[in-house]
């Protein structure tokens, strides 16, 4: 959350943050985004309180927002950032407005396969992507075809 705070401050006023990130967080409510950080920041107020772990998708989203803000500022991903970002895109194509494959049967099989991944399988996928990006097998500039905005 500290990294996000710095990246957000550096991004304020930039079109990607103002038109892309800020509306998403405003629409979804920023409270969920800051809950864990606020709990830890104010732990002295209730030393017996218990932090219930947020689910993994919330933490993945927090990391993802940091990565895309970094890319907007630096105009590129590092290999590990690219691996994590594309891992998210592969698993959440609709949230990233990725174009569907023209082969409907393939598209359906892809969506069923990614929807059914358990946590260990997701980690295998992420580790494979990390290895491929770090070894230069996949360029950090590799992207996806996006759907046209309506």
N, C-alpha and C positions, 0 to 999 in steps of 0.2 A: 504494500500500500504506500510505503514511502517512495518507492520508485514511481508508482503511478502518480503520486502527488507532484513530484518534480516534472515528470513528462507532461502532465496536464497543465501545469503552470507555464511550461515552455511552449505548449501548443495553443494556449488561449489566443483567440483572434485569428488563428489559421483556419482556412476553410474546411479542412478535413475534420478538425476537432469540432468546430462550431456547427457544421452541417451534417457530420457523420456520427461522431461519438457522442457529443452532448445530447442530441435528441434521443438517441437510443437509451442512454442512462436516465434521462428525464422521464421518458415513456415508461421504462421498467421500474422506475423509482430508485433513487440513489441510496436509499437506506440499506437495502440488501447488500449493496456493493461495499459499504463501509462498516457493516455490523461487527465483523471480527476485529478490525482495527480499533474501533471504538471500545469494544469489550476489553481488549488488552490495554489500551491507553488509560482506561478508567478502572483498572483492576483493584486499585487501592480502596475504592468506594465500597466494594463488597467482596472481601477476601474469600468468602465461602461460595461465591457464585461459581457455576460450572459452565464452561463454554462447550456447547454442543457442537460437534464438528459440522461445519457446513458441508454440503454435499460436494463431490468433486467437480461437477459442472460449474459451480459458482467460482471455485478456485481457478479452474481452467479459464473461465471468462476473464477473471482479473488479470491473469498472466497474458492472455490474448490481447486485452485492451492496451497493456503496456507495450507489447510487441508492435502492434499496428501504429501506436503513437510514435514509437521509436523510428519505425520505417518512414512515417510521414516527415519526421524531422531530419533524418539522415539520408533519406531517399534510397535505402537498401536495407536488407535483412542481413544479419550474421547467419552463417550456416545453421547453428542451433535454433535461432529464431525462425528461420525459414522452415525448418523441420517441424517445429511446434505449430506454427501457423498453418502449414499445409495438413498436418495431422488433424487440426480442428476443422479445416475446410472439407477434408475427405469425410469426416464424420457428421458434419452439419452443412450439407450443400445448400439447403434452403435459406439458412440464416446468412449465408454469404452470397446468395443469389447466383449460384453456379448454374450454368446452362445444363439442361438435361441432355443425355446422350440421345442421338436420333434413333438408336436401336432400343425400342421400348422394353424388349425382353432383357437386354443387358442392364438397362437403367433399373428395372424392377429387381433384378438379382443383386445389383450393387447396393441398392437401398436396403434390401432385406439383410444382406450380409453385414453392412455397417451397423444397422440397428440392433443386430443380435450380438455384437461384440461384448464380451464380459471384460472386466477390468484387466485381467492378465493378458488377454488378446489385444486390448488397446495398448498396453505397455510394449508388447512385442512389435506392434505396428510403429509406435513412436520410436523405439530403439532402432528399428530398421531404417526409418527415415533419418534419424540422427546420424547413423553410420553412413548412409548414402550421401547426405549433404556434407558431412565432415570430410569424407574421402573424395569429394568433388564429382561423384557419380551423377548427382543432380545439382544443378546450379541454383543458388539462392534466388536468382531472378526468375525461376520457373513459375509460371502463373496458371490460372484457370480461365476458361472462357466464361464470362459473366452473361447473365440474362439481360436483355434490354430493359431499361426502366420504362414503366408505363405511366 
